[in-house]
């Protein structure tokens, strides 16, 4: 067997450079640590330069191959300038993870058009801008690459008060599939990860014992728990590595079985 296809080389990201958008905290930060642990150099991105650099310094206590670059993924001119800087300082990007996103909760009839447009621009247009411009470099170099879009349960199901977010994440699922079909001939694999409900700082208020939403998630998820950010690392390494070279246009849901089930039956362990 060729050493490239032997374990653990199959999942190694050594000598690869990854860019993870919206990675200063939460799930994005976990993805950065996972890629770095597999040997990749990682560019962390966010809009708040001070906050981002603080996160990078924290990560580099354990890893020495992580760097910060603040820019707005929805501004194409800013994105192109950032990509030039990355290549000049660190080399070409082999792996892009589109993680940056926002959510604004409101009933559809009450939602301001400006809020709708802001969510769509960040959660759908941003990944398009990033993917388009990173792929240009991959195609020009002829080296192929990996693009991973962070989708959502809302790429598949609906819930009240998240209309813009669900529309964007549903669109991101289909963008993933379409870009995969366009760029497969250039050896670029475009896939997605759909996280279930995860334990992060943002969900901390909801995870209190006795909270109705916490009880709903524990009852609704066959695994009977919230996801931990580290639960995403295996999926990310798989889709970023040569282990997934013939996987394209796929959304890998990391959800404890939520989408596969109508919910756990009463009394079911």
N, C-alpha and C positions, 0 to 999 in steps of 0.2 A: 504493500500500500504506500502511495506517495505520502511523504511526511507531512505535507500540507493538509492531508485529509485524515491524519491520525489524531486521536485525542491525546493531549488537550490542544494541540495546534489548531484544530478545527475551530475552536472558539477563541483563539488568541487575537487580541487587537494590537499586538506589539507593532510599533512603527506606523500606526495609523493615527490620524488626527481627526478628532470629532469636535463638532460645534453643537452645543445644546442651548437652545433659546429658553428664556424665562427660567433660568436654573439657579437663581440665588437662594432659593428656599424650597421646602416641600418636596414634591415628587421629582422636580427637575434636579434638585441637589442630590437626591438619592441616585438618579441616573448618572450624574457626573461621577460620583464615587464608584459606581459599578463599572463604568467604562474605564476609569483610571485603574481600577483593580485588575482589569483584564489586559492592561498594558498600553492603553491608548493615551496620547496626549489630548487634553480636553480644553476647549475654549468655553468658558462660562459666559452667558449673556444675560443682560437685564437692562432696564432703563435707568436705574438708580446706581450711579457709579460708586458712591461711598458704600452703600449696602452690599453691592456686588463684590467689591474688593475685600470687604470684611469676611464674606463667605469664602472667597478664594483663599485667604490667609488661613482660615480655619481648616479647609480641606487639605491644604499643603502641609499641615502638621503631620498628616499621614501619607500624602502623596506629594511628589515634587514636579509633576507634569501637568499641572492645572493652571490656567491663565484666565484673566478677566478681560472682557471687552464690552463696554456699554454702548448700545445703540438701539434704535427703535425699529423693530421688524416690519412695521407698517409703512416705513418711509423708504422707498426704493433707492433713492439717491444715497441715503445714509447707509443702507444695506450694502450697496456696491462699494462705497468707500471702506466700510468695515471689512469686506471680503478681500479687498486689495491689501489692507493692513495685515490681515491674518496670513495671507500668502507670503508677504514680505518678511514677516517676523517668524512664522512657524512652518510655512510650507502649505501645500494644497490640502483642502478638506476632503477627507475620505468618507466621513460619516456626518450626516446632519440629522439632528433630532428636533423636530418642531414641537416644542413643549409650551411656549408662551401662550397664555390665554387668560381670559377674564370671564366672569359671569355677572349678570345683573338680573336680580329676581324681581318680577312684577307680573301681574296678570296681563294678558295680551291687551285687553281693552284699556288698561291704564298705562301701558308702556310708552314712554316718549320715543319718538322716532330717532332722536339723537342717541339714546341709549342702545336701541336696536342696531343702528349703524356702527356704533363703537364696538359692540360685541362681534358683529360680522367682520368688521375690518381686522380686529385683533386675532380672532379665532379661525378665520377662513382665508381672508385676503393675505394676512401675514405669512402663513405657511406657503401660500402660492408664491408670494414674492421671494421668500427664502429659497424654496425648492427650485424655482425657475433660474435664479441667478447662481446658486451652487451647482446645479446640473450643467449649466453652460460650461463651467470650468471642467467638470468631470468629462463631458463630451469632447471638449477641445483637447484634453490630455489623452483621451482614449484609455483611461485606466479604470473606468467604471466607478461604482460607489454605492453607498447605502443611504437611503432617506427614510426616516421613520417619523410618522405623524402620530402625535398623541391624541387619539380620539376619545371616546367616552361611551358609557352606557347610553347616553342620549344620542349616539349615532344610530341606535336601534330602537329605542323605546321613548315614550313621551312622559312628561310629568308637568304638572301645573306650575306656572310662574317661571319657567325656563325656556320660553319660546325661542328667543334669539339664540341662546346657547345651543339648544337642540338643533335648530336650523343650521347653525354653523358647523356643529360636529357631524351632523348628517351629511352636509356638503363636503366636509373634510374626508369622510369615508369614501365618497364617490370621487373626489379629487385624487385620493390615493390610488384608486383602481385605474383611473384614466391616465395618470402620469406613469403608472407601472406599464401600461400597454404602449405608451409612446416611447418610453426610454429603455425598455427591456433590450432592444437591439444594441444599445450602447453598454450593456452589462451593468446597468443601474437598476437596483432593486428598490422599489418603493412600497413600503408596508406600513401598517399602523399598529399601535397598541391601544387597547381600550380598557383603561383601569375601571374597576368597580368602585365601591365606596371605601376610601382609604383614611387611615388615622393620620391626620396632619394637624398643624396648628389651626388651620381654617375650620376643621371639623370638630375640634376639641369641645366647643360648647354643646354640640349635638350628641357627643358620646358619653354624656353623664348617665350613670345608672338611673333608670326610671324615666329618662327623657323619651317621649313617644317616638321620635325618629330613630333613636338608638335601638329601641325595642323592635321597631319595624325592620331595620337592617339586619339585626341578629336573627329575627324570625324569617325574613325573606331570603337570606343568603344561605345556601346549603352548607357551606363551611362553618356557619354559625359565628362568624366574627367579621370585624372590619379588616381590610387589608393593611399590611405594614408597608411603608415605602420600599423596603428592601425586597418585597415580593415582586417588584417590577424588574429587578436587575437581571434575572435570568432571561426574561423575554427580550430585554434590550440587547444583551450580549449576543444572544442567538441571532436576532435580526440585523445586528451590526457586523457580524462575523461571516467568514466564508461558509459556516454551517448552513446558512440560509441562501446560498447562491442560486438555488432554483425555486425559491419562495418569492412570489411577486404579486402585489395587489391584494395581499391578505391582511385582515384585521385580527390580531391576536388579543382576545379578551382575557384579562387577568382579573377575574371577578368572583372567585370563590364558588363558581357554578351558578351565579345569579341568573344569567340569561338562559341557562339550560333548564331552568326549573320554574314552576309556578309558585314555588315557595315551600318551605318545610311544613309538613302536616303537623297539627297539634300533637304534642307528646312524642314527636319523632326526635331521636337523638342525632 
